[in-house]
């Protein structure tokens, strides 16, 4: 359906996490501001500024830096991993890679 964001007073942790992993912004606004946006009928969400702008006003929301980075750059879990490609390559070509996994038993 082309949804890019969901505004709500709260989200379950798993739902919130799943949204961010598929590129959907779960923005938390208090109930009063959610109602104001619904009554306005439309809004502009600015992820850079962390604001929701509608006829009723401009409302601030907060989002974790890592989640914001993921959404602004269109990254999924693989994309996040590939951002560290240089470090992974250095590790795999270094002496620690030949040691194999380290396990301990109790």
C-alpha positions in Angstrom: 0.0 0.0 0.0 3.0 2.3 0.0 3.1 3.1 3.8 6.3 4.8 4.8 5.4 5.6 8.5 3.0 4.8 11.3 2.2 7.3 14.0 1.0 6.0 17.3 1.2 6.6 21.1 3.2 3.3 21.5 4.3 0.2 19.8 5.1 -3.3 21.0 8.9 -3.9 20.9 8.9 -6.6 18.3 6.5 -4.7 16.0 8.7 -1.5 16.3 11.8 -3.5 15.5 10.2 -5.3 12.6 9.0 -1.9 11.1 12.5 -0.4 11.1 13.9 -3.5 9.5 11.5 -3.2 6.5 12.0 0.5 6.1 8.8 1.7 7.9 9.1 4.5 10.4 7.3 3.9 13.6 7.0 7.4 15.1 5.8 7.7 18.6 3.6 10.8 19.4 1.4 11.3 22.4 -2.3 10.5 21.9 -3.4 14.1 21.6 -0.9 14.7 18.8 -1.9 11.5 17.0 -5.6 12.6 17.1 -4.6 16.1 15.8 -2.8 14.5 12.8 -5.8 12.2 12.1 -8.1 15.1 12.2 -5.9 17.1 9.8 -6.0 14.2 7.4 -2.5 14.5 6.2 1.0 15.2 7.6 4.6 15.6 6.5 7.1 13.6 8.5 10.7 14.8 8.5 13.0 12.1 9.8 16.1 14.3 9.7 14.4 16.8 12.0 12.3 14.2 13.8 9.1 16.2 13.3 5.6 15.6 12.1 4.0 18.7 10.5 0.3 19.0 9.9 -2.4 21.7 9.9 -2.6 21.4 13.7 1.1 22.2 14.3 4.5 20.7 14.3 5.1 17.8 16.7 8.4 16.4 17.8 9.2 12.6 18.0 12.4 10.8 19.1 14.1 7.9 17.4 17.3 6.1 18.2 20.4 7.2 16.1 21.0 3.7 14.7 17.3 3.3 13.6 17.4 6.7 12.0 20.6 5.8 10.2 19.0 2.6 9.0 15.9 4.3 7.7 17.6 7.3 6.1 20.0 5.1 4.2 17.6 2.3 3.3 19.6 -0.4 5.1 18.4 -3.8 6.1 20.3 -6.2 8.3 22.6 -7.2 5.4 23.2 -3.6 4.5 24.2 -2.8 8.1 26.6 -5.7 8.1 28.1 -4.7 4.7 28.8 -1.2 6.1 31.4 -3.0 8.2 32.9 -4.8 5.2 36.4 -3.4 5.7 36.6 -4.6 9.3 35.2 -8.0 8.3 37.8 -8.4 5.5 40.6 -7.3 7.9 39.5 -9.9 10.5 39.2 -12.7 8.0 42.6 -12.0 6.5 44.3 -11.6 10.0 45.7 -14.2 12.3 42.7 -14.4 14.6 40.6 -15.9 11.8 42.6 -19.1 11.8 41.9 -19.7 15.5 38.3 -20.7 14.7 35.4 -20.3 17.2 36.2 -20.0 20.8 33.9 -22.0 23.1 33.8 -22.7 26.8 32.1 -25.4 28.7 30.7 -25.1 32.2 
